[in-house]
Structures are given as C-alpha cells and as structure tokens.
Amino acid sequence: MSFNKELIKGIWKENPVFILVLGMCPTLAVTTSALNGVGMGIATTFVLICSNIVVSIIRSYVPDRVRIPVFIVVIASFVTVVDLTMSGYFRGLYHALGLFIPLIVVNCIILGRAEAFASKKSIVLSIADGAGMGAGFTLALVMLGSIRELLGNGSIFGFSVFGGGFEPVLVMILPPGAFLTLGILTGVFSAVEKYRSKEWRKYVIQDLGKATVVRERI
C-alpha cells in the first residue's frame, strides 16, 4: 500500500464529507464563508496528522481495553495546541469558529482514522492517511463555504465578486443553505464516482475479452 495511494484516497475516493458522510456537524455549521472552511480544515488536518503519528507509535503498547480513552487523550492534546494557537494569533477566526474548535476532539473522522487505520499501520502510511483525509475534509469545507459565501454575500474570502448591485440569496448563509449545498455536492460526487466505476468496469471487461481472444488464437 503506497504513500501516494493513501494520500489521494482521502481526497476523492474516500472523501470524509462527500463519500463517507462524516463530520457533518462542523461541515454544516462553520461553512458560512470560505475562510472559515480553510481555518477549520487546516486545524482538523493538523490534529489528524499528529494524532495518527502518535497512535501509530504507541499502538503496540496500549491495551485494547483502554485504547479508545487513550486515543481521545492524544487527540485532545493536539486540539488544545490548536485552540491556544488560534486564540493567540488568529482571534477573528477563533471567534468565528467558536465552540467547534474544542469539538474537534470528538470529530468522528479523527477518532475513526486513529482506530481503523493508524492503530494498525506504520507511521509513514498513517501520515499519508491523515494528510489525505485532512485535505479531503478541507476541500469539502472550502467548496461548501465558497458556494455559500458567493451566493449569500456575493463575495469570496471577503472580497466582493458581483459588486454593489448584487441581491444576495440570504438562505445560503443559513442552515437550510448548508443542507442544500451539501446535498447537491454530495450528489455530484456520487454521480462522478459511479460514472468512473462504470468506465473502469467497461475497460476491465474489454481487457478480459481481448485476453480471451488471444488465448483462443494461441
């Protein structure tokens, strides 16, 4: 299992938001702007990578009976680092994300990767998994935040796009807009993935057919 394969997997094939449908609470709550999506995505990616590394290192020393509490303590330690850093250097973003920064501790993506992957794999692959899942999560948040901010405020990353005459669709920065945008993007990802799967099966069948013909001729 290669580093690149694990890295790319989380971005598309197993995207935590659009494919696995995990981490819905912060996904729906903080994506009122693209900047919020970037901030939450980077914070979560940092915790994912660091916790995966530590869990992979200690996996042979932690008894099965207490592994979940231990993993949560590890995750909480890195979330504390993120919380203190953002409160000290990124006050505006810290207040915008609010309670959802400490709630990274119980994000099912992070605990799930620690339990399902990092506790069974090497450090290198655990880094790739954390980086890939974090990148996929960040991509999803930025896409959601960009669409909602563009339609709800007429801006991207705080910069006006349509000018003063634009009539914003206010529902897009409200909870219904979050559900609507998430549903549309999830449908698009699912449709593309189904199409890619059909194309892959078609090529496999064609290759098998050619191989059969060659064997018959031989």
C-alpha positions in Angstrom: 0.0 0.0 0.0 1.8 3.1 -1.2 2.1 6.5 0.4 0.6 8.3 -2.7 -2.3 5.9 -2.8 -3.2 6.6 0.8 -2.7 10.3 0.3 -5.0 10.5 -2.7 -7.7 8.2 -1.3 -8.9 10.7 1.3 -9.2 13.5 -1.2 -11.6 11.7 -3.6 -12.4 8.0 -3.3 -13.0 8.1 0.4 -13.7 11.8 0.9 -14.8 12.1 4.5 -17.6 14.5 3.8 -19.0 13.7 0.3 -18.4 9.9 0.2 -18.2 8.7 3.8 -20.6 11.4 5.1 -18.6 12.0 8.3 -18.0 15.2 10.3 -21.4 16.7 9.4 -21.7 18.9 12.5 -18.7 21.3 11.7 -19.3 20.8 8.0 -22.8 22.3 8.2 -22.1 24.8 11.0 -18.9 26.6 10.1 -19.1 26.8 6.3 -20.8 30.2 6.1 -17.6 31.5 4.4 -14.6 30.1 2.6 -12.2 31.4 5.2 -14.0 29.6 7.9 -13.7 26.4 5.9 -9.9 26.9 5.4 -9.4 27.5 9.1 -11.4 24.5 10.3 -9.9 22.3 7.6 -6.3 23.2 8.5 -6.9 22.8 12.2 -8.5 19.4 11.7 -5.7 18.3 9.3 -3.1 19.2 11.9 -4.8 17.2 14.6 -5.4 14.3 12.2 -1.7 14.0 11.1 -0.3 14.5 14.6 -2.7 12.1 16.3 -2.2 9.5 13.6 1.6 9.6 14.2 1.3 9.2 18.0 -1.3 6.5 17.7 0.8 4.6 15.2 3.9 4.9 17.5 2.1 3.7 20.7 -0.2 1.1 19.1 1.8 -1.8 20.3 1.9 -0.6 23.9 -1.7 0.3 24.5 -4.0 -2.5 25.8 -7.2 -3.0 23.7 -9.4 -2.3 26.8 -8.2 1.3 27.1 -7.3 2.2 23.6 -10.3 4.5 22.9 -9.7 6.6 26.0 -6.0 6.8 25.2 -6.7 7.9 21.6 -9.1 10.6 22.9 -6.5 12.0 25.3 -3.9 12.1 22.4 -6.4 13.9 20.1 -7.4 16.3 22.9 -3.8 17.2 23.5 -3.3 18.4 19.9 -6.7 20.1 19.9 -5.5 22.1 22.9 -2.5 23.2 20.9 -4.7 24.3 18.1 -7.1 26.1 20.4 -4.3 28.0 22.2 -2.6 28.9 18.9 -5.7 30.2 17.2 -6.8 32.2 20.3 -3.4 33.8 20.4 -2.7 34.5 16.8 -6.0 34.3 14.8 -8.5 36.0 17.1 -11.1 36.7 14.4 -11.1 33.2 13.0 -11.1 31.8 16.6 -14.2 33.7 17.5 -15.9 32.8 14.1 -15.3 29.0 14.7 -16.1 29.3 18.4 -17.1 26.0 20.1 -16.3 23.9 17.1 -12.6 24.1 17.7 -12.7 22.2 21.0 -15.3 19.9 19.5 -12.6 18.6 17.1 -11.8 16.2 20.0 -14.9 14.2 19.2 -14.8 14.6 15.5 -15.6 11.1 14.2 -13.2 11.5 11.3 -10.2 11.8 13.6 -11.1 9.1 16.1 -12.2 6.8 13.2 -8.9 7.1 11.4 -7.0 6.6 14.7 -9.0 3.4 15.4 -9.4 2.0 11.9 -6.1 2.9 10.3 -3.3 4.4 12.5 -3.6 1.8 15.2 -2.8 -0.9 12.6 -0.4 0.7 10.1 3.1 2.2 10.0 3.9 5.8 10.8 4.5 6.7 7.2 1.2 5.4 6.0 -0.5 7.0 9.0 0.9 10.3 8.0 -0.4 9.8 4.4 -3.8 8.8 5.7 -4.1 11.8 8.0 -2.9 14.2 5.3 -5.2 12.8 2.7 -8.3 12.7 4.9 -7.5 16.2 6.1 -7.0 17.5 2.6 -10.3 15.9 1.6 -12.1 17.4 4.6 -10.6 20.9 3.9 -11.5 20.7 0.2 -15.1 19.9 1.2 -15.3 22.7 3.7 -13.8 25.3 1.3 -16.2 24.2 -1.5 -19.2 24.5 0.7 -18.0 27.8 2.2 -17.2 29.3 -1.1 -20.5 28.5 -2.7 -22.5 29.7 0.3 -20.4 32.9 0.7 -20.6 33.6 -3.0 -24.4 33.3 -3.2 -25.2 34.5 0.3 -22.9 37.5 0.4 -21.6 38.0 -3.1 -18.0 37.6 -2.0 -15.2 35.0 -1.8 -12.7 35.2 1.1 -14.3 38.5 2.0 -13.6 40.1 -1.5 -16.7 41.3 -3.4 -17.3 39.5 -6.6 -20.6 40.8 -8.0 -20.5 44.4 -6.9 -23.0 46.6 -5.0 -26.0 45.7 -7.3 -26.0 42.0 -6.3 -29.0 40.8 -4.4 -27.7 38.1 -2.0 -29.6 34.8 -1.5 -29.7 35.0 2.3 -30.9 31.5 2.7 -27.5 30.3 1.6 -25.8 31.5 4.8 -28.5 30.0 7.0 -28.8 26.3 8.0 -31.1 25.4 5.1 -28.5 26.7 2.6 -25.9 24.4 4.2 -28.1 21.3 3.8 -29.0 22.3 0.2 -25.4 22.9 -0.8 -24.1 19.7 0.9 -26.8 17.7 -0.8 -26.0 19.0 -4.2 -22.3 18.5 -3.9 -22.7 15.0 -2.4 -24.9 14.1 -5.3 -22.3 15.4 -7.8 -19.5 13.4 -6.1 -21.6 10.3 -6.1 -22.6 10.6 -9.7 -19.0 11.2 -10.8 -17.8 8.2 -8.7 -20.5 5.9 -10.2 -19.5 7.1 -13.7 -15.8 6.4 -13.0 -16.7 2.9 -11.6 -18.7 2.1 -14.7 -15.9 3.2 -17.0 -13.4 1.2 -15.1 -15.6 -1.9 -15.3 -16.0 -1.4 -19.0 -12.3 -1.2 -19.6 -11.7 -4.3 -17.4 -14.3 -6.3 -19.4 -12.8 -5.1 -22.7 -9.3 -6.2 -21.5 -10.6 -9.6 -20.3 -12.3 -10.0 -23.7 -9.1 -9.3 -25.6 -7.2 -11.7 -23.3 -9.8 -14.4 -24.0 -9.5 -13.9 -27.8 -5.7 -14.0 -27.6 -5.8 -17.3 -25.6 -8.2 -18.8 -28.1 -6.0 -17.9 -31.0 -3.0 -19.3 -29.3 
